[in-house]
Amino acid sequence: MSLAIETKNLTKTYKARGGKSINVVNDLDLQVKSGEIFGFLGPNGAGKTTTIKILLGIIYPSAGTASVLGRDPGDTEVHKRISYLPEKPYYYEHMTGRELMLYYASLFGIRDAALCDKLLERVNLSNDKNRPISQYSKGMQQRVGLAQSLLNNPELIFLDEPTGGLDPIAHIEVRDLILQFREEGKTVFISSHELSDIERICDRVAIINKGEIVQQGSLDVLLAGGSTEVRAESVSDSLASTLREKGGFTMSYSSGVLLAEIPDTVNQNEIIDTLRSGKANVVSVIPRRRRLEDLFIESVKDDNVAKGRKLFNMVDKGDQEEKV
C-alpha cells in the first residue's frame, strides 16, 4: 500500500497564558493512501488547520513525525508535487482570471499561456478569463483557485472547505471537479464541514477532536449498520409500556403518537407486529442508512448530547425522548 501522507505520534504544543502547555495536535497517527479522496473532519478548534500547516511544511511539529509523498513536509521537492487551496484564498482582484493564472504559473517557472487557458476552460471559466477577479462570484473564485492548484500537475492536492458558501450549482461543479482529480490518479486531502459532500466523494475519512483522532477508516466500514424509523398513531399507553419493556431501541411517545428508531441489530418485524396486534396504526416504516453526520456527532460530542440529536423533531415539542 502506497501512502501519500503518514504521521506517527504527531504532536504540536503551544504555550498558553500562564505558561501552561496545550497540545493542539496530540499523538496523531494518520494514513492517507495514494490515489484516494480523504476527508479530514472535526469541529472548530479541533486541530485540523494546525495539522494541515504541518503537512504543508509551514510549521514544525513539537514531537512525532510526518511524511508527505515519502519525504519530509519541508522538503522543497515535495512542494513541487503538491498544491493547496485555502478556505479563503487571497487574490489580486485587479487581475483578470487569465493574468492570475499566468502569474502563479511564473512562480513555478512555467511559461505556458496555453496551459493556463486549458485549465481555465476545464473549470468552465473560458468566457470569463478576461474579467477582473473583483467581478467573480465566490463560485468562480473557487474554480479559478482549483485551476491554479493544477498548474504544477500535483500528485497531492490539499483543499480547505472547497465548497463552503457556494450556491447549489457552483457546489455541484466544484464537487464534480474534485471527483475528476481522483479519476486522474491524484490524491485529494479535504478538510470540510460539508459532511454530505464528504460522504458522497470520499473513500476514507478521519475525525479529529481536541487534537486527537477519534475515528479513521473507510466510509463503508465506519457507516456499516443502520436503523429503521417507525412512526405509529393511535398507540395506547399500555402498548407503549409493552414496547418500552422490550428494550434495545430508542422511542418517543406522546398523546398516542410513537416514533421509534430501531437498529438493525434488533428484530424490527417483532416491534411492528406488536404495534399492529395492539391496534396501533403504523403510519410509516423508513429504513435509514447510517450517515456520516451521525458518526460525526457521536464522535465529537459526549454521550448525552449524541443521544439527544434531532431524531424526534417530528413529534410535539413537549414529547419526552427515552432510550428503551
C-alpha positions as CSV (number, residue, x, y, z in Angstrom):
1,M,0.0,0.0,0.0
2,S,1.5,3.3,-1.1
3,L,0.9,6.2,1.3
4,A,0.7,9.8,0.2
5,I,0.6,11.0,3.8
6,E,1.6,9.4,7.0
7,T,2.0,10.8,10.5
8,K,3.2,9.0,13.7
9,N,2.6,10.3,17.2
10,L,2.4,13.8,15.6
11,T,2.1,16.5,18.3
12,K,2.1,20.3,18.3
13,T,2.3,22.1,21.6
14,Y,1.8,25.7,22.3
15,K,2.3,27.8,25.4
16,A,-0.9,29.3,26.7
17,R,-1.3,32.2,29.1
18,G,0.2,31.4,32.5
19,G,2.9,29.2,30.9
20,K,0.6,26.1,30.6
21,S,1.3,23.8,27.6
22,I,-1.5,22.9,25.4
23,N,-1.4,20.1,22.8
24,V,-3.3,21.4,19.8
25,V,-2.4,18.2,18.0
26,N,-1.8,15.2,20.2
27,D,-0.2,11.9,19.3
28,L,-1.8,11.9,15.9
29,D,-1.5,8.8,13.7
30,L,-2.8,9.4,10.2
31,Q,-2.6,7.4,6.9
32,V,-3.8,8.7,3.5
33,K,-3.5,6.2,0.6
34,S,-2.2,7.4,-2.8
35,G,-5.0,8.0,-5.3
36,E,-7.8,8.4,-2.8
37,I,-10.0,11.2,-1.7
38,F,-9.6,11.6,2.0
39,G,-11.8,13.6,4.3
40,F,-10.3,15.3,7.4
41,L,-13.1,16.3,9.7
42,G,-13.6,17.9,13.1
43,P,-15.3,20.7,14.9
44,N,-13.8,24.2,15.0
45,G,-10.6,24.3,17.1
46,A,-10.1,20.5,16.8
47,G,-6.6,20.8,15.3
48,K,-7.4,20.5,11.5
49,T,-5.7,23.7,10.4
50,T,-2.6,23.0,12.6
51,T,-2.3,19.5,11.1
52,I,-2.5,20.8,7.5
53,K,0.1,23.5,8.2
54,I,2.5,20.8,9.5
55,L,1.8,18.7,6.4
56,L,2.5,21.7,4.2
57,G,5.8,22.4,6.0
58,I,4.5,25.8,7.2
59,I,5.0,25.0,10.9
60,Y,7.0,22.3,12.6
61,P,5.7,19.6,15.0
62,S,6.8,19.6,18.6
63,A,7.0,15.8,18.5
64,G,6.4,12.8,16.2
65,T,6.9,12.6,12.5
66,A,5.1,13.4,9.3
67,S,5.7,12.2,5.8
68,V,4.3,13.6,2.6
69,L,4.9,11.7,-0.6
70,G,7.6,9.8,1.2
71,R,9.5,12.9,2.2
72,D,9.7,15.4,5.0
73,P,6.9,18.1,4.6
74,G,9.6,20.8,4.5
75,D,11.4,19.3,1.5
76,T,11.3,21.7,-1.5
77,E,11.0,18.7,-3.8
78,V,7.7,17.8,-2.1
79,H,6.4,21.4,-2.6
80,K,6.8,20.9,-6.4
81,R,4.5,17.9,-6.3
82,I,1.7,19.2,-4.1
83,S,-0.8,22.1,-4.2
84,Y,-3.1,23.8,-1.6
85,L,-6.3,25.8,-1.9
86,P,-7.1,27.5,1.4
87,E,-10.6,28.2,2.6
88,K,-10.3,32.0,1.9
89,P,-7.6,32.5,-0.7
90,Y,-6.4,36.0,-1.4
91,Y,-6.4,37.1,-5.0
92,Y,-5.1,40.3,-6.6
93,E,-8.5,41.4,-7.6
94,H,-7.4,43.9,-10.2
95,M,-6.0,40.9,-12.2
96,T,-8.1,39.0,-14.7
97,G,-8.5,35.3,-14.3
98,R,-6.0,34.7,-17.1
99,E,-3.5,37.2,-15.6
100,L,-3.8,35.5,-12.2
101,M,-3.1,32.1,-13.8
102,L,-0.1,33.4,-15.7
103,Y,1.3,35.0,-12.5
104,Y,1.0,31.8,-10.5
105,A,2.5,29.8,-13.4
106,S,5.5,32.1,-13.4
107,L,6.1,31.3,-9.7
108,F,6.6,27.7,-10.8
109,G,8.8,28.7,-13.7
110,I,6.1,27.8,-16.1
111,R,5.8,29.9,-19.3
112,D,2.9,28.3,-20.9
113,A,-0.1,30.5,-21.7
114,A,-1.8,27.6,-23.5
115,L,-1.8,25.6,-20.3
116,C,-3.4,28.4,-18.3
117,D,-6.1,28.7,-20.9
118,K,-6.7,25.0,-20.9
119,L,-7.1,24.9,-17.1
120,L,-9.5,27.8,-17.2
121,E,-11.5,26.0,-19.8
122,R,-11.5,22.9,-17.6
123,V,-13.1,24.8,-14.7
124,N,-15.6,26.5,-17.1
125,L,-14.1,30.0,-17.0
126,S,-13.0,30.4,-20.6
127,N,-15.7,33.0,-21.2
128,D,-14.7,35.0,-18.1
129,K,-10.9,34.7,-18.2
130,N,-10.5,38.4,-19.2
131,R,-12.8,39.7,-16.5
132,P,-11.1,41.0,-13.3
133,I,-11.3,38.8,-10.2
134,S,-13.2,41.5,-8.4
135,Q,-16.2,40.7,-10.7
136,Y,-16.0,37.0,-10.0
137,S,-18.7,35.3,-7.8
138,K,-17.4,33.2,-4.9
139,G,-18.1,30.0,-7.0
140,M,-16.0,31.5,-9.8
141,Q,-13.2,32.4,-7.4
142,Q,-13.2,28.8,-6.1
143,R,-13.0,27.5,-9.6
144,V,-10.1,29.7,-10.6
145,G,-8.4,28.6,-7.3
146,L,-8.8,25.0,-8.4
147,A,-7.4,25.8,-11.8
148,Q,-4.3,27.4,-10.3
149,S,-3.9,24.5,-8.0
150,L,-3.4,22.3,-11.0
151,L,-0.7,24.3,-12.7
152,N,2.1,22.1,-11.4
153,N,0.1,18.9,-12.2
154,P,0.3,17.9,-8.5
155,E,0.2,14.4,-7.1
156,L,-1.4,15.6,-3.9
157,I,-4.0,18.4,-3.5
158,F,-5.0,19.9,-0.2
159,L,-8.4,21.5,-0.2
160,D,-9.7,23.5,2.8
161,E,-13.5,24.0,2.7
162,P,-13.6,23.9,-1.2
163,T,-17.5,24.1,-1.3
164,G,-18.2,26.3,1.7
165,G,-20.7,29.1,1.0
166,L,-21.3,28.2,-2.7
167,D,-24.7,28.2,-4.4
168,P,-26.1,24.8,-5.4
169,I,-24.9,25.0,-9.0
170,A,-21.4,26.1,-8.1
171,H,-21.4,23.5,-5.3
172,I,-22.0,20.6,-7.8
173,E,-19.5,22.0,-10.3
174,V,-16.7,22.1,-7.7
175,R,-17.6,18.7,-6.3
176,D,-17.5,17.1,-9.8
177,L,-14.1,18.6,-10.4
178,I,-12.8,17.0,-7.2
179,L,-14.1,13.6,-8.4
180,Q,-12.2,14.1,-11.7
181,F,-9.0,14.5,-9.7
182,R,-9.3,11.0,-8.3
183,E,-10.0,9.6,-11.8
184,E,-6.7,11.1,-12.9
185,G,-4.9,9.3,-10.1
186,K,-4.3,12.3,-7.8
187,T,-4.6,12.1,-4.1
188,V,-7.0,14.7,-2.6
189,F,-7.0,15.7,1.1
190,I,-10.1,17.6,2.0
191,S,-10.9,19.5,5.2
192,S,-14.6,20.3,5.3
193,H,-17.7,20.8,7.4
194,E,-19.9,19.8,4.4
195,L,-20.5,16.3,5.6
196,S,-22.9,15.3,2.8
197,D,-20.1,16.1,0.3
198,I,-17.6,14.1,2.2
199,E,-19.9,11.2,2.4
200,R,-20.5,11.3,-1.4
201,I,-17.0,11.7,-2.7
202,C,-14.5,10.4,-0.1
203,D,-13.0,7.0,0.1
204,R,-11.9,7.2,3.7
205,V,-12.1,9.8,6.5
206,A,-10.5,10.7,9.8
207,I,-12.4,12.6,12.5
208,I,-10.2,14.7,14.9
209,N,-11.5,16.1,18.2
210,K,-9.4,18.1,20.7
211,G,-6.3,17.3,18.8
212,E,-6.8,13.5,18.7
213,I,-8.1,11.1,16.0
214,V,-11.3,9.6,17.3
215,Q,-12.3,7.8,14.0
216,Q,-10.4,6.8,10.9
217,G,-11.2,4.3,8.1
218,S,-13.2,3.7,5.0
219,L,-16.7,5.0,4.9
220,D,-18.1,1.6,4.1
221,V,-16.8,0.3,7.4
222,L,-17.4,3.3,9.5
223,L,-21.0,3.7,8.3
224,A,-21.9,0.0,8.4
225,G,-25.2,-0.8,10.0
226,G,-28.3,1.3,10.1
227,S,-31.8,1.5,11.6
228,T,-35.5,1.7,10.7
229,E,-37.6,4.6,11.7
230,V,-41.2,3.5,12.6
231,R,-44.0,6.0,13.2
232,A,-47.3,4.9,14.6
233,E,-50.5,6.6,15.8
234,S,-53.4,5.6,18.0
235,V,-50.9,3.9,20.3
236,S,-52.3,3.2,23.8
237,D,-50.4,3.9,27.0
238,S,-50.3,0.2,27.8
239,L,-49.0,-0.7,24.3
240,A,-46.3,1.9,24.7
241,S,-45.3,0.4,28.1
242,T,-45.1,-3.1,26.5
243,L,-42.7,-1.7,23.8
244,R,-40.7,0.1,26.5
245,E,-40.2,-3.2,28.3
246,K,-38.8,-4.9,25.1
247,G,-35.8,-2.5,25.1
248,G,-32.9,-2.2,22.6
249,F,-34.2,0.8,20.7
250,T,-35.0,4.5,21.1
251,M,-38.5,5.8,21.1
252,S,-40.6,8.9,21.7
253,Y,-44.2,8.7,22.8
254,S,-46.8,11.4,23.4
255,S,-50.6,11.6,23.0
256,G,-50.9,8.3,21.2
257,V,-48.1,9.1,18.7
258,L,-45.0,6.9,18.8
259,L,-41.8,7.4,16.9
260,A,-39.1,4.7,17.2
261,E,-35.6,4.2,15.8
262,I,-34.9,0.5,15.7
263,P,-31.3,-0.5,15.0
264,D,-30.6,-3.4,12.6
265,T,-29.4,-5.5,15.5
266,V,-33.0,-5.6,16.9
267,N,-35.8,-7.7,15.4
268,Q,-37.7,-4.8,13.7
269,N,-40.6,-7.1,12.5
270,E,-41.3,-8.0,16.1
271,I,-41.8,-4.4,17.1
272,I,-44.0,-3.7,14.1
273,D,-46.1,-6.8,14.7
274,T,-46.5,-5.8,18.3
275,L,-47.8,-2.4,17.2
276,R,-50.3,-3.9,14.8
277,S,-51.6,-6.5,17.2
278,G,-52.2,-3.7,19.7
279,K,-54.5,-2.0,17.1
280,A,-52.0,0.8,16.5
281,N,-51.9,2.5,13.1
282,V,-48.4,2.1,11.6
283,V,-48.0,5.2,9.5
284,S,-44.5,4.8,8.1
285,V,-41.6,2.3,8.2
286,I,-38.4,4.0,6.8
287,P,-35.1,2.1,6.6
288,R,-32.2,4.5,7.2
289,R,-28.6,4.1,6.3
290,R,-26.2,5.3,8.9
291,R,-25.0,8.7,7.8
292,L,-21.6,10.5,8.3
293,E,-23.4,13.2,10.3
294,D,-24.5,10.6,12.8
295,L,-20.9,9.3,13.1
296,F,-19.5,12.8,13.4
297,I,-21.9,13.8,16.2
298,E,-21.3,10.6,18.1
299,S,-17.6,11.1,17.8
300,V,-17.2,14.7,18.9
301,K,-20.0,15.0,21.5
302,D,-20.5,13.4,24.8
303,D,-22.9,10.5,25.1
304,N,-25.9,12.6,26.3
305,V,-25.6,15.1,23.5
306,A,-25.2,12.4,20.9
307,K,-28.3,10.5,22.2
308,G,-30.3,13.8,22.1
309,R,-29.8,14.6,18.4
310,K,-32.7,15.6,16.2
311,L,-34.4,12.2,15.7
312,F,-37.7,13.2,17.3
313,N,-38.3,16.6,15.7
314,M,-41.4,15.2,14.1
315,V,-43.1,14.8,17.5
316,D,-44.6,17.6,19.5
317,K,-42.1,19.8,21.5
318,G,-43.5,18.5,24.8
319,D,-42.6,14.9,24.0
320,Q,-40.1,13.1,26.1
321,E,-37.4,11.1,24.4
322,E,-36.3,7.9,26.1
323,K,-33.9,5.0,25.5
324,V,-35.6,1.7,26.0
